[in-house]
Amino acid sequence: MAISFEMSGRGAEVESMLTLEAVQNLALSCGFVRAAVAADKPLAQRCDMPAFFKAQGVTSLSGFKSAFCETPLRAPTPGQAPPPKPAKSAASPAASAAAAAEKAAVDVSKYPGLAASWSEREWRIIPKPGGGACV
């Protein structure tokens, strides 16, 4: 079954239809054809998948699949600039400071037990290439 950009954004409903061959046919229908390649050549040789992916702002088939399933896409044209990446929402300074303080919090209740067992632990030095070592 052929896929089209009208099907994008429908989630898992269309994921099973996004095969490599279907995406290559979609790229050809949008005009992403390699120059100087005869029409009787295999589909993989005729379509320009890197340019198609770049126009969609992705770098691989799996990236295209996830973008196609998650968001409605428009058909690109050859030479089109990739869409802008969505800006990450900036958290308020107070929220980021609270998150940093929570991350830095250390549970010190285990310290006495760990300090007592420090000398009883077995340590070994593992040699690494280039003359380095780690404990």
MIDOSE-1310 file (N, C-alpha, C; in nm, 2 decimals, decimal comma, always signed):
residues 135
mais	+0,08/-0,12/+0,00/+0,00/+0,00/+0,00/+0,09/+0,12/+0,00; +0,05/+0,22/-0,08/+0,13/+0,34/-0,09/+0,10/+0,43/+0,03; +0,20/+0,51/+0,07/+0,18/+0,60/+0,18/+0,18/+0,74/+0,12; +0,12/+0,84/+0,20/+0,12/+0,98/+0,16/+0,14/+1,06/+0,28
fems	+0,17/+1,19/+0,26/+0,19/+1,28/+0,38/+0,06/+1,31/+0,45; -0,05/+1,28/+0,39/-0,18/+1,30/+0,46/-0,20/+1,20/+0,57; -0,12/+1,09/+0,56/-0,13/+0,99/+0,66/-0,04/+1,01/+0,78; +0,05/+1,12/+0,78/+0,14/+1,14/+0,88/+0,07/+1,19/+1,01
grga	+0,13/+1,17/+1,12/+0,08/+1,21/+1,25/-0,03/+1,12/+1,31; -0,05/+1,00/+1,25/-0,15/+0,91/+1,30/-0,10/+0,80/+1,40; +0,03/+0,81/+1,44/+0,08/+0,72/+1,54/+0,11/+0,58/+1,49; +0,08/+0,48/+1,57/+0,11/+0,34/+1,54/+0,02/+0,29/+1,43
eves	-0,08/+0,36/+1,40/-0,17/+0,32/+1,29/-0,10/+0,30/+1,16; -0,01/+0,39/+1,13/+0,06/+0,39/+1,00/+0,20/+0,33/+1,01; +0,25/+0,30/+1,13/+0,39/+0,26/+1,15/+0,42/+0,13/+1,07; +0,33/+0,04/+1,06/+0,35/-0,09/+0,99/+0,36/-0,07/+0,84
mltl	+0,31/+0,04/+0,79/+0,31/+0,06/+0,65/+0,44/+0,13/+0,60; +0,52/+0,18/+0,70/+0,64/+0,26/+0,66/+0,76/+0,16/+0,64; +0,76/+0,10/+0,53/+0,87/+0,01/+0,49/+0,97/+0,10/+0,41; +1,09/+0,05/+0,39/+1,19/+0,12/+0,31/+1,14/+0,14/+0,17
eavq	+1,08/+0,05/+0,11/+1,03/+0,06/-0,03/+0,92/+0,17/-0,03; +0,83/+0,17/+0,07/+0,72/+0,27/+0,07/+0,78/+0,41/+0,08; +0,88/+0,43/+0,17/+0,94/+0,56/+0,19/+1,02/+0,60/+0,06; +1,09/+0,50/+0,00/+1,16/+0,54/-0,13/+1,06/+0,58/-0,24
nlal	+0,94/+0,52/-0,25/+0,84/+0,56/-0,34/+0,79/+0,70/-0,31; +0,77/+0,72/-0,18/+0,73/+0,86/-0,14/+0,83/+0,96/-0,17; +0,96/+0,93/-0,15/+1,07/+1,03/-0,19/+1,06/+1,05/-0,34; +1,05/+0,95/-0,42/+1,04/+0,96/-0,57/+0,92/+1,05/-0,61
scgf	+0,80/+1,03/-0,54/+0,68/+1,11/-0,58/+0,70/+1,25/-0,54; +0,79/+1,28/-0,45/+0,82/+1,42/-0,41/+0,92/+1,49/-0,50; +0,98/+1,41/-0,59/+1,08/+1,46/-0,68/+1,23/+1,44/-0,64; +1,25/+1,36/-0,54/+1,39/+1,33/-0,49/+1,45/+1,22/-0,58
vraa	+1,49/+1,25/-0,70/+1,54/+1,16/-0,79/+1,69/+1,19/-0,82; +1,77/+1,09/-0,82/+1,92/+1,11/-0,84/+1,94/+1,14/-0,99; +2,02/+1,24/-1,02/+2,05/+1,28/-1,15/+2,13/+1,17/-1,22; +2,11/+1,16/-1,35/+2,19/+1,06/-1,44/+2,17/+0,92/-1,40
vaad	+2,06/+0,88/-1,34/+2,03/+0,74/-1,32/+1,91/+0,70/-1,40; +1,92/+0,60/-1,48/+1,82/+0,56/-1,57/+1,69/+0,51/-1,49; +1,58/+0,53/-1,55/+1,45/+0,49/-1,49/+1,43/+0,34/-1,48; +1,51/+0,26/-1,55/+1,50/+0,12/-1,54/+1,58/+0,06/-1,43
kpla	+1,66/+0,14/-1,36/+1,74/+0,10/-1,24/+1,65/+0,07/-1,12; +1,70/-0,01/-1,03/+1,63/-0,04/-0,90/+1,59/+0,09/-0,83; +1,48/+0,08/-0,75/+1,43/+0,19/-0,68/+1,54/+0,26/-0,58; +1,62/+0,17/-0,52/+1,72/+0,22/-0,43/+1,82/+0,31/-0,50
qrcd	+1,85/+0,28/-0,62/+1,95/+0,36/-0,70/+1,89/+0,49/-0,75; +1,76/+0,49/-0,78/+1,69/+0,61/-0,84/+1,66/+0,72/-0,74; +1,62/+0,68/-0,62/+1,58/+0,79/-0,52/+1,69/+0,84/-0,44; +1,68/+0,97/-0,41/+1,79/+1,04/-0,33/+1,74/+1,05/-0,19
mpaf	+1,76/+0,94/-0,11/+1,71/+0,93/+0,03/+1,78/+1,03/+0,12; +1,92/+1,05/+0,11/+1,98/+1,14/+0,20/+1,92/+1,28/+0,19; +1,89/+1,33/+0,06/+1,84/+1,46/+0,04/+1,69/+1,47/+0,10; +1,62/+1,36/+0,08/+1,48/+1,35/+0,13/+1,48/+1,36/+0,28
fkaq	+1,57/+1,28/+0,34/+1,57/+1,28/+0,49/+1,62/+1,42/+0,54; +1,71/+1,48/+0,47/+1,76/+1,61/+0,51/+1,65/+1,72/+0,50; +1,57/+1,71/+0,40/+1,46/+1,80/+0,38/+1,35/+1,78/+0,49; +1,35/+1,67/+0,55/+1,25/+1,64/+0,66/+1,32/+1,67/+0,80
gvts	+1,45/+1,69/+0,80/+1,51/+1,72/+0,93/+1,55/+1,60/+1,01; +1,57/+1,49/+0,94/+1,61/+1,36/+1,00/+1,73/+1,31/+0,93; +1,79/+1,20/+0,98/+1,91/+1,15/+0,92/+1,90/+1,00/+0,89; +1,79/+0,94/+0,92/+1,78/+0,79/+0,90/+1,63/+0,75/+0,88
lsgf	+1,61/+0,63/+0,84/+1,48/+0,58/+0,82/+1,40/+0,57/+0,95; +1,47/+0,53/+1,05/+1,40/+0,52/+1,18/+1,36/+0,66/+1,23; +1,45/+0,76/+1,21/+1,41/+0,90/+1,25/+1,29/+0,95/+1,17; +1,29/+0,91/+1,04/+1,17/+0,95/+0,96/+1,05/+0,88/+1,00
ksaf	+1,06/+0,76/+1,04/+0,94/+0,68/+1,08/+0,88/+0,75/+1,21; +0,97/+0,78/+1,31/+0,91/+0,84/+1,43/+0,86/+0,98/+1,40; +0,92/+1,06/+1,32/+0,87/+1,19/+1,29/+0,73/+1,18/+1,21; +0,73/+1,08/+1,12/+0,61/+1,06/+1,04/+0,49/+1,02/+1,13
cetp	+0,52/+0,93/+1,22/+0,41/+0,88/+1,31/+0,36/+0,98/+1,41; +0,46/+1,07/+1,46/+0,43/+1,16/+1,57/+0,37/+1,29/+1,53; +0,41/+1,34/+1,42/+0,37/+1,48/+1,38/+0,32/+1,48/+1,23; +0,22/+1,56/+1,20/+0,18/+1,58/+1,06/+0,29/+1,65/+0,98
lrap	+0,33/+1,59/+0,87/+0,44/+1,65/+0,79/+0,38/+1,70/+0,66; +0,45/+1,79/+0,60/+0,42/+1,83/+0,46/+0,52/+1,78/+0,37; +0,48/+1,76/+0,24/+0,56/+1,70/+0,14/+0,67/+1,80/+0,11; +0,80/+1,76/+0,11/+0,91/+1,85/+0,09/+0,94/+1,86/-0,06
tpgq	+1,02/+1,95/-0,10/+1,06/+1,97/-0,24/+1,22/+1,96/-0,24; +1,27/+1,91/-0,35/+1,42/+1,90/-0,35/+1,48/+2,04/-0,33; +1,59/+2,04/-0,25/+1,66/+2,16/-0,22/+1,60/+2,24/-0,10; +1,49/+2,19/-0,05/+1,42/+2,26/+0,06/+1,51/+2,25/+0,19
appp	+1,51/+2,36/+0,27/+1,58/+2,36/+0,39/+1,50/+2,28/+0,50; +1,57/+2,21/+0,59/+1,50/+2,13/+0,69/+1,42/+2,22/+0,78; +1,31/+2,17/+0,83/+1,23/+2,25/+0,92/+1,31/+2,28/+1,05; +1,27/+2,39/+1,11/+1,34/+2,43/+1,24/+1,31/+2,33/+1,35
kpak	+1,41/+2,31/+1,43/+1,39/+2,22/+1,55/+1,30/+2,30/+1,65; +1,21/+2,23/+1,71/+1,13/+2,29/+1,82/+1,21/+2,34/+1,93; +1,19/+2,46/+1,98/+1,27/+2,51/+2,09/+1,23/+2,44/+2,22; +1,33/+2,41/+2,30/+1,30/+2,35/+2,43/+1,25/+2,46/+2,53
saas	+1,15/+2,42/+2,60/+1,09/+2,52/+2,70/+1,19/+2,54/+2,81; +1,22/+2,67/+2,84/+1,31/+2,70/+2,94/+1,24/+2,70/+3,07; +1,29/+2,63/+3,17/+1,23/+2,63/+3,30/+1,27/+2,76/+3,38; +1,19/+2,79/+3,48/+1,22/+2,91/+3,55/+1,34/+2,89/+3,63
paas	+1,42/+3,00/+3,66/+1,54/+2,98/+3,74/+1,52/+2,92/+3,88; +1,40/+2,95/+3,94/+1,38/+2,89/+4,07/+1,36/+2,73/+4,06; +1,29/+2,69/+3,95/+1,27/+2,55/+3,93/+1,40/+2,48/+3,90; +1,48/+2,54/+3,82/+1,61/+2,48/+3,79/+1,70/+2,47/+3,91
aaaa	+1,70/+2,57/+3,99/+1,78/+2,57/+4,12/+1,73/+2,47/+4,21; +1,60/+2,45/+4,22/+1,54/+2,34/+4,31/+1,58/+2,20/+4,25; +1,58/+2,19/+4,12/+1,62/+2,06/+4,06/+1,76/+2,03/+4,09; +1,85/+2,13/+4,08/+1,99/+2,12/+4,10/+2,02/+2,08/+4,25
aeka	+1,95/+2,14/+4,34/+1,96/+2,11/+4,48/+1,92/+1,97/+4,51; +1,81/+1,93/+4,45/+1,76/+1,79/+4,47/+1,86/+1,69/+4,42; +1,92/+1,72/+4,31/+2,02/+1,63/+4,25/+2,15/+1,62/+4,33; +2,18/+1,73/+4,39/+2,30/+1,74/+4,47/+2,28/+1,68/+4,61
avdv	+2,16/+1,66/+4,66/+2,13/+1,61/+4,79/+2,19/+1,46/+4,80; +2,26/+1,44/+4,91/+2,33/+1,31/+4,94/+2,27/+1,25/+5,06; +2,25/+1,12/+5,06/+2,20/+1,05/+5,18/+2,32/+1,02/+5,26; +2,34/+1,09/+5,37/+2,46/+1,07/+5,46/+2,44/+0,97/+5,57
skyp	+2,32/+0,91/+5,57/+2,29/+0,81/+5,68/+2,37/+0,68/+5,67; +2,42/+0,65/+5,55/+2,49/+0,53/+5,52/+2,64/+0,55/+5,54; +2,69/+0,67/+5,57/+2,83/+0,70/+5,58/+2,90/+0,62/+5,69; +2,85/+0,61/+5,81/+2,93/+0,54/+5,91/+2,96/+0,39/+5,87
glaa	+2,86/+0,33/+5,82/+2,88/+0,19/+5,78/+2,98/+0,17/+5,66; +2,97/+0,26/+5,57/+3,06/+0,26/+5,45/+3,21/+0,29/+5,50; +3,22/+0,39/+5,59/+3,35/+0,43/+5,64/+3,42/+0,31/+5,71; +3,34/+0,23/+5,79/+3,39/+0,12/+5,87/+3,44/+0,01/+5,77
swse	+3,37/-0,01/+5,66/+3,40/-0,12/+5,58/+3,50/-0,09/+5,47; +3,55/+0,04/+5,47/+3,64/+0,08/+5,36/+3,77/+0,00/+5,36; +3,83/-0,03/+5,47/+3,96/-0,10/+5,47/+3,94/-0,25/+5,45; +3,82/-0,30/+5,47/+3,79/-0,45/+5,45/+3,76/-0,48/+5,30
rewr	+3,74/-0,38/+5,22/+3,71/-0,41/+5,08/+3,83/-0,46/+5,01; +3,80/-0,55/+4,90/+3,91/-0,60/+4,82/+3,93/-0,50/+4,70; +4,05/-0,46/+4,69/+4,08/-0,37/+4,58/+4,18/-0,43/+4,48; +4,16/-0,41/+4,36/+4,25/-0,46/+4,26/+4,28/-0,36/+4,15
iipk	+4,40/-0,35/+4,10/+4,43/-0,26/+4,00/+4,42/-0,33/+3,86; +4,35/-0,27/+3,77/+4,33/-0,33/+3,64/+4,41/-0,25/+3,54; +4,51/-0,31/+3,47/+4,59/-0,23/+3,37/+4,50/-0,20/+3,25; +4,53/-0,09/+3,19/+4,46/-0,04/+3,07/+4,56/-0,02/+2,97
pggg	+4,52/-0,02/+2,84/+4,62/+0,00/+2,73/+4,68/+0,14/+2,74; +4,80/+0,15/+2,71/+4,87/+0,28/+2,71/+4,94/+0,31/+2,85; +4,94/+0,21/+2,93/+5,01/+0,23/+3,06/+4,92/+0,28/+3,17; +4,79/+0,31/+3,15/+4,70/+0,35/+3,25/+4,65/+0,24/+3,34
acv	+4,59/+0,27/+3,45/+4,53/+0,17/+3,53/+4,41/+0,23/+3,61; +4,32/+0,14/+3,64/+4,21/+0,19/+3,72/+4,19/+0,09/+3,84; +4,12/+0,14/+3,94/+4,10/+0,06/+4,06/+3,96/+0,00/+4,06
